[in-house]
Amino acid sequence: EIVLTQTPGTLSVSPGERVTLSCRASQSVTRNNLAWYQQKPGQAPRLLIYGASGRASGSPDRFSGSGSGTDFTLTISRLEPEDFAVYYCQQYGSSPLYTFGQGTRLE
Amino acid sequence: QLQLQESGPGLVKPSETLSLTCTVSGGSISSNVYYWGWIRQPPAKGLEWIGNIDYSGRTNYNPSLQSRVTISVDTSKNMLSMDLNSVTAADTAVYYCARTHPLTGESNAWGQGTLVTVSS
């Protein structure tokens, strides 16, 4: 079973900063099918990145994804006040078919 | 604009069956482009994939829930349904329906979620 580990669990940051979030898989992610989501309190997750580096429709261009194999990164180039949220990575293809990381909270 | 709306009982007793529906508007659930499925989130915890279904009715389930869950679609009502039987307190969660790309696996549309509490 594939496991996604996100680090750090919580990150203390300030608006204007460049932020890098990590997602490491216990085995290679099939075809780099790795997505990133943002979730704010009381809301459903919102897709930011798919296929490791593709920006979803409506996702601001300050969000970018990179990586391959087992190591993936979500970068926020310049943090805006509305970016304080929990971020999840998710893989598709290994059992179970879809797996989420435990999340990184920006505070 | 595509919208997904979950509905169901907010409270279910232990050992009973949790039944939820998701009404899709602004798009066809019988489209062969996407999978439609369910994801849940226990209070203050992370996300767990439950399962999904394609336009032909083929289903995929999380092995940890496969023995208890059934997902189906009613194309005449543009509706997705889920039954989870023999529930326990561990099944207390916000349940989301979501549209998922079949090739790359990302969920690009979500309902707002519905909280289901399992308690006597």
Interface residues (C-beta under 8 A of the other chain):
Chain A: R31 N33 A35 Y37 Q43 A44 P45 R46 L47 Y50 G51 A56 S57 Y88 Q90 Q91 Y92 G93 S95 P96 L97 Y98 T99 F100 G101 Q102 G103
Chain B: G46 L47 E48 W49 N60 N62 P63 S64 Y96 T100 H101 T104 G105 E106 S107 N108 W110 G111 Q112 G113
